[in-house]
Amino acid sequence: MISVLVYLLVFLAGGLFIELIRMGQERYRQWQVAHHTIRQGGSLEVVARGWAASPRNWCNKPGCPRCWGRRWGR
């Protein structure tokens, strides 16, 4: 019985951890759009389209080595 509870706790903790990683990635993506808007001085829509055109920005898998490389900062 205790082992079942431990497995359940580990499963829930893993889900929480993955959700926190996803939220961090979303914050980073929002920061990228804001940063490029400020640097280019253009409208938010133009910058967001340019940012979304890159296939590297489509992946939402946490820690995907193909998209995120060794570090999260790309």
Short mmCIF file of the C-alpha atoms (twelve columns), coordinates in Angstrom:
data_MODEL
# 
_entry.id   MODEL 
# 
loop_
_atom_site.group_PDB 
_atom_site.id 
_atom_site.type_symbol 
_atom_site.label_atom_id 
_atom_site.label_alt_id 
_atom_site.label_comp_id 
_atom_site.label_asym_id 
_atom_site.label_seq_id 
_atom_site.Cartn_x 
_atom_site.Cartn_y 
_atom_site.Cartn_z 
_atom_site.pdbx_PDB_model_num 
ATOM 1  C CA . MET A 1  0.000  0.000  0.000   1 
ATOM 2  C CA . ILE A 2  2.805  2.381  0.851   1 
ATOM 3  C CA . SER A 3  4.568  1.651  -2.424  1 
ATOM 4  C CA . VAL A 4  1.393  2.536  -4.348  1 
ATOM 5  C CA . LEU A 5  1.178  5.853  -2.508  1 
ATOM 6  C CA . VAL A 6  4.845  6.551  -3.196  1 
ATOM 7  C CA . TYR A 7  4.380  5.805  -6.907  1 
ATOM 8  C CA . LEU A 8  1.328  8.064  -7.007  1 
ATOM 9  C CA . LEU A 9  3.211  10.855 -5.234  1 
ATOM 10 C CA . VAL A 10 6.146  10.560 -7.653  1 
ATOM 11 C CA . PHE A 11 3.744  10.606 -10.613 1 
ATOM 12 C CA . LEU A 12 2.020  13.758 -9.352  1 
ATOM 13 C CA . ALA A 13 5.336  15.441 -8.573  1 
ATOM 14 C CA . GLY A 14 6.543  14.667 -12.100 1 
ATOM 15 C CA . GLY A 15 3.398  16.179 -13.580 1 
ATOM 16 C CA . LEU A 16 3.865  19.315 -11.494 1 
ATOM 17 C CA . PHE A 17 7.512  19.546 -12.523 1 
ATOM 18 C CA . ILE A 18 6.670  19.241 -16.226 1 
ATOM 19 C CA . GLU A 19 3.976  21.901 -15.862 1 
ATOM 20 C CA . LEU A 20 6.462  24.272 -14.213 1 
ATOM 21 C CA . ILE A 21 8.920  23.694 -17.058 1 
ATOM 22 C CA . ARG A 22 6.196  24.432 -19.612 1 
ATOM 23 C CA . MET A 23 5.271  27.649 -17.820 1 
ATOM 24 C CA . GLY A 24 8.910  28.701 -17.789 1 
ATOM 25 C CA . GLN A 25 9.196  28.073 -21.515 1 
ATOM 26 C CA . GLU A 26 6.073  30.130 -22.181 1 
ATOM 27 C CA . ARG A 27 7.489  33.014 -20.143 1 
ATOM 28 C CA . TYR A 28 10.715 32.790 -22.121 1 
ATOM 29 C CA . ARG A 29 8.809  32.850 -25.416 1 
ATOM 30 C CA . GLN A 30 6.821  35.892 -24.311 1 
ATOM 31 C CA . TRP A 31 10.050 37.592 -23.294 1 
ATOM 32 C CA . GLN A 32 11.513 36.840 -26.751 1 
ATOM 33 C CA . VAL A 33 8.575  38.480 -28.514 1 
ATOM 34 C CA . ALA A 34 8.753  41.540 -26.265 1 
ATOM 35 C CA . HIS A 35 12.525 41.774 -26.688 1 
ATOM 36 C CA . HIS A 36 12.333 41.622 -30.488 1 
ATOM 37 C CA . THR A 37 9.507  44.169 -30.525 1 
ATOM 38 C CA . ILE A 38 11.609 46.630 -28.579 1 
ATOM 39 C CA . ARG A 39 14.728 46.011 -30.672 1 
ATOM 40 C CA . GLN A 40 12.981 46.303 -34.026 1 
ATOM 41 C CA . GLY A 41 10.635 49.101 -33.045 1 
ATOM 42 C CA . GLY A 42 7.871  47.503 -35.097 1 
ATOM 43 C CA . SER A 43 4.341  46.523 -34.252 1 
ATOM 44 C CA . LEU A 44 3.773  43.527 -32.030 1 
ATOM 45 C CA . GLU A 45 1.884  41.678 -34.775 1 
ATOM 46 C CA . VAL A 46 4.761  41.926 -37.273 1 
ATOM 47 C CA . VAL A 47 7.299  40.767 -34.709 1 
ATOM 48 C CA . ALA A 48 5.073  37.908 -33.501 1 
ATOM 49 C CA . ARG A 49 4.620  36.670 -37.081 1 
ATOM 50 C CA . GLY A 50 8.349  36.729 -37.701 1 
ATOM 51 C CA . TRP A 51 8.989  34.915 -34.434 1 
ATOM 52 C CA . ALA A 52 6.322  32.281 -35.143 1 
ATOM 53 C CA . ALA A 53 7.718  31.649 -38.636 1 
ATOM 54 C CA . SER A 54 10.714 29.836 -37.161 1 
ATOM 55 C CA . PRO A 55 10.030 26.097 -36.696 1 
ATOM 56 C CA . ARG A 56 12.277 26.165 -33.607 1 
ATOM 57 C CA . ASN A 57 9.570  28.151 -31.812 1 
ATOM 58 C CA . TRP A 58 6.824  25.599 -32.502 1 
ATOM 59 C CA . CYS A 59 8.032  22.849 -30.184 1 
ATOM 60 C CA . ASN A 60 6.452  22.747 -26.727 1 
ATOM 61 C CA . LYS A 61 8.187  19.613 -25.472 1 
ATOM 62 C CA . PRO A 62 10.198 20.396 -22.342 1 
ATOM 63 C CA . GLY A 63 13.904 19.912 -22.893 1 
ATOM 64 C CA . CYS A 64 13.557 18.694 -26.480 1 
ATOM 65 C CA . PRO A 65 17.186 18.244 -27.603 1 
ATOM 66 C CA . ARG A 66 16.328 18.934 -31.242 1 
ATOM 67 C CA . CYS A 67 14.719 22.292 -30.522 1 
ATOM 68 C CA . TRP A 68 16.245 23.430 -27.265 1 
ATOM 69 C CA . GLY A 69 19.775 22.086 -27.598 1 
ATOM 70 C CA . ARG A 70 21.862 21.422 -24.510 1 
ATOM 71 C CA . ARG A 71 20.641 24.503 -22.711 1 
ATOM 72 C CA . TRP A 72 17.237 26.168 -22.571 1 
ATOM 73 C CA . GLY A 73 18.603 29.438 -23.860 1 
ATOM 74 C CA . ARG A 74 18.979 28.029 -27.388 1 
# 
